[in-house]
Amino acid sequence: MALAIRTDACALDFLALGALVHRLDPGVIPFRKARSVEIHVSGGEYNVAANLSDCFGLKTGICTAMVRYPIGDLVQARVREMGVQAFYKYFEHDGVRGPNIATVYSDRGYGVRPPIVFYNRANEAAALLRPGDFDWSQIFGQGVRWFHSGGIFASLSETTAELIIEAMQAARSAGAIVSFDLNYRAKLWKAAGGEKRAVEVLRRIVTHVDCLVGNEEDLQKGLGIRGPEVSRPDASRLDPAVFFEMIQATVQQFPNIQLVATTLREVHSSNRHDWAAVLWLQGQRYVSPTCQLDVLDRIGGGDGFAAGLFYGLLTGRPPQEALNLGWAHGALLTTYHGDTTMATLAEVEAFAQGGSARVQR
């Protein structure tokens, strides 16, 4: 069996709904000692659309908030650069308080020092989005094959969660596959009412979902799925059996779900990870190869995995091949600065098929 993905002519292969942010990155320097930063345009939902456009050549779009001020101009330029069609709900900046494009602060850590991530999402424009802000009949009426959103956007306000559900209902009515990345972020949900509210909100959303992306923590804390803890010193976080057990519990509670996938990561230091991925598709189990990563910037690796997997499925690749493409692209993405891809499709396919890091002459 396979997902029932539209094969007719569509304006968009993939459409995301989520918040755009700008990430300030001082590299390996902790923020308290930083003197300069790189600016990355990001967003858990947007990153997948950007990757699918820039690396994989698909027609993608993003529905999101935009603010008329210089940071908004910077963000819009980067979105255009990645080839993503934008559907913006515009907000006017008052020159002092906002609304704002959110700021994410994230250094890269080094060795035994982990990366540190914190936020300024005060008066965030994306949190003001609500049902009715987008003309879904017009957007989906042009044809959309796959619709995607995520738990980061759902955590921003009560209205963003309702907007996700409105969009998912429109997407399903229009024949699009619906995916959701749980992306559980404890700091965001703490500010939004805590773990109990996260479970209530995310469980409502997931009843509308065909394809779910999330690891053990996402399933446990985001959906309240009980599962084994990987807590023994000798236990490997690369054991797919642990995750497949939790998938069985998840699909029993949400029989609408046809696909569940995640990356498996064993962190030895900030710059040395073991990396694998698993896919459950309509009852069948698939496991990627395992590789050792020398990580330059780990932010966005999961979104890179999702993009490669979705590309494989959208282009009719066999499930194992689709999984390996996601695994390979996510691995490559950790070798670049920033949250979105710099890979080519040829590079992803070569690594997915067992390519090495030997010099290409």
WOUR-V142584 format. One record per pair of residues at least 12 apart in sequence whose ideal C-beta (glycine too) atoms are under 8 Angstrom apart, sorted by the first residue. I is the first residue (numbers start at 1). J is the second residue. Records with the same first field share a line. If there is no record, write none. Layout:
# WOUR-V142584
I: J, J
This chain:
# WOUR-V142584
1: 282
2: 313, 316
3: 177, 210, 211, 258, 259, 281, 313
4: 177
5: 145, 146, 177, 313, 314
6: 143, 145, 175, 176
8: 143
9: 143
10: 59, 142, 143, 144, 145
11: 59, 142, 143, 144
12: 59, 60, 61, 85, 142, 143, 144, 145
13: 52, 58, 59, 60, 144, 145, 146, 314
14: 48, 49, 52, 58, 59, 60, 61, 144, 145, 146, 147, 148, 310, 314
15: 49, 60, 61, 62, 63, 139, 144, 146, 147, 148, 171, 176
16: 45, 46, 48, 49, 60, 61, 62, 63, 147, 148, 149
17: 45, 62, 63, 64, 147, 148, 149, 153, 163, 164, 167
18: 43, 44, 45, 46, 62, 64, 126, 149, 150, 152, 153
19: 43, 45, 46, 64, 65, 102, 124, 126, 127, 152, 153, 156, 160
20: 41, 42, 43, 46, 62, 64, 65, 66, 75, 79, 101, 126
21: 41, 42, 43, 101, 102, 103, 104
22: 39, 40, 41, 42, 71, 74, 75, 101, 102, 103, 104
23: 39, 40, 41, 42, 103, 104, 105, 106, 299, 338, 339
24: 37, 38, 39, 103, 104, 105, 106
25: 37, 38, 39, 40, 106, 107, 108, 297, 337, 338
26: 38, 107
27: 107, 108
28: 107, 108, 109, 110
29: 107
30: 107, 116
31: 105, 107, 116
34: 107
38: 337, 338
39: 74
40: 299, 337, 338, 339, 340
41: 74, 75, 78, 79, 339, 340
42: 104, 299, 300, 338, 339, 340
43: 62, 64, 152
44: 150, 151, 152, 153, 181, 183, 303
45: 62, 148, 149, 150, 152, 153, 181
46: 62, 64, 79, 84
47: 300, 303, 304, 307, 339, 340
48: 148, 181, 303, 306, 307, 310
49: 61, 62, 84, 148
50: 79, 82, 83, 84, 340, 341
51: 303, 304, 307, 308, 329, 333, 340, 341
52: 307, 310, 311
53: 82, 83, 84
54: 82, 83, 340, 341
55: 307, 329, 341, 343, 344, 345, 348
56: 307, 308, 311, 345, 348
57: 345
58: 311, 314
59: 85
60: 83, 84, 85
61: 84, 85, 86, 87, 139, 144
62: 79, 84, 85, 86, 87
63: 87, 134, 139, 167
64: 86, 87, 88, 89, 126, 129
65: 88, 89, 90, 91, 99, 124, 125, 126, 128, 129
66: 86, 88, 89, 90, 91, 101, 125
67: 90, 91, 92, 93, 98, 99, 100, 101, 125
68: 90, 91, 92, 93
69: 93, 95
71: 100, 101
72: 93, 101
75: 101
76: 88
82: 340
87: 134, 139
89: 129, 133, 134
91: 125, 128
97: 123
98: 122, 123, 124, 125
99: 123, 124, 125, 128
100: 120, 122, 123, 124, 125
101: 124, 125
102: 119, 120, 121, 124, 126
103: 119, 120, 121
104: 117, 118, 119
105: 117, 118, 119, 120
106: 118, 299
108: 270, 296, 297, 298
109: 270
110: 270, 271
111: 269, 270, 271
112: 269, 270
113: 270
114: 270
115: 270, 298, 299
117: 187, 299
118: 187
119: 187, 188
121: 156, 188, 191
124: 156
126: 153, 156, 160
127: 156, 157, 159, 160
128: 157, 159
129: 157, 159, 160, 163
130: 159, 160, 162, 163
131: 159, 162, 163, 166
132: 166
133: 163
134: 163, 167
136: 166, 167, 170, 171
137: 170
140: 170, 171, 173, 174, 176
141: 174
143: 174
144: 171, 174, 176
145: 176, 177, 314
146: 176, 177, 179, 310, 314
147: 167, 168, 171, 176, 177, 178, 179
148: 178, 179, 180, 181, 306, 310
149: 164, 167, 168, 180, 181, 205
150: 180, 181, 182, 183
151: 180, 181, 182, 183, 184, 185, 198, 202, 218, 222
152: 183, 185, 188
154: 201, 202, 205
155: 185, 188, 189, 191, 192, 198, 201
156: 188, 192
157: 192
161: 201, 204, 205
164: 180, 205
165: 204, 205, 208
168: 180, 205, 208, 209
169: 208
172: 208
177: 210, 211
178: 208, 209, 210, 211
179: 209, 210, 211, 212, 213, 259, 306, 310
180: 205, 206, 209, 211, 212, 213
181: 213, 214, 302, 303, 306
182: 202, 212, 213, 214, 218, 219, 222, 223
183: 213, 214, 218, 302
184: 198, 202, 214, 217, 218, 221, 222
186: 221
195: 221
198: 221, 222
199: 221, 222, 223, 224
202: 222, 223
203: 223, 224
206: 223, 254, 257
207: 254, 256
208: 256
209: 254, 256, 257
210: 256, 257, 258, 259
211: 257, 258, 259, 260, 261
212: 250, 254, 257, 259, 260, 261
213: 260, 261, 262, 302, 306
214: 260, 262
215: 243, 262, 263, 264
216: 230, 242, 243, 246
218: 262
219: 246, 250
220: 246
223: 250, 253
225: 246, 249, 250, 253
226: 249
227: 242, 245, 246, 249
228: 242, 245, 246
230: 242
236: 266
237: 264, 265, 266
238: 264, 265, 266, 274, 276, 290
239: 264
240: 264, 276, 278, 285, 287
243: 262, 264, 278
244: 278, 280, 285
247: 260, 280
251: 280
258: 281, 282
259: 279, 280, 281, 282
260: 279, 280
261: 277, 278, 279, 280, 305, 306, 309, 323, 326
262: 277, 278, 302
263: 275, 276, 277, 301, 302, 305, 327, 330
264: 276, 277, 278
265: 301
270: 295, 298
271: 294, 295, 296
272: 292, 293, 294, 295
273: 292, 293, 295, 298, 334
274: 290, 291, 292, 293
275: 290, 291, 292, 293, 327, 330, 331, 334
276: 288, 289, 290, 291, 327
277: 305, 309, 323, 326, 327, 330
278: 323
279: 309, 319, 322, 323
281: 319
284: 319
286: 319, 320, 323
287: 323
288: 323, 324, 326, 327
289: 324, 327, 354
291: 331
293: 331, 334, 335
294: 335
295: 334, 335
296: 334, 335, 336, 337
297: 334, 336, 337, 338
298: 334
299: 338, 339
300: 333, 334, 338, 339, 340
301: 330, 331, 333, 334
302: 330
303: 333, 339, 340
304: 326, 329, 330, 331, 332, 333, 334, 341
305: 326, 327, 329, 330
306: 326
307: 326, 329, 341
308: 322, 325, 326, 327, 328, 329, 330, 348, 352
309: 322, 323, 325, 326
310: 326
311: 325, 326, 329
312: 324, 325, 326
321: 352
324: 352, 353
325: 348, 349, 352
327: 352
328: 348, 349, 351, 352
329: 341, 343, 348
331: 351
332: 347, 348, 351
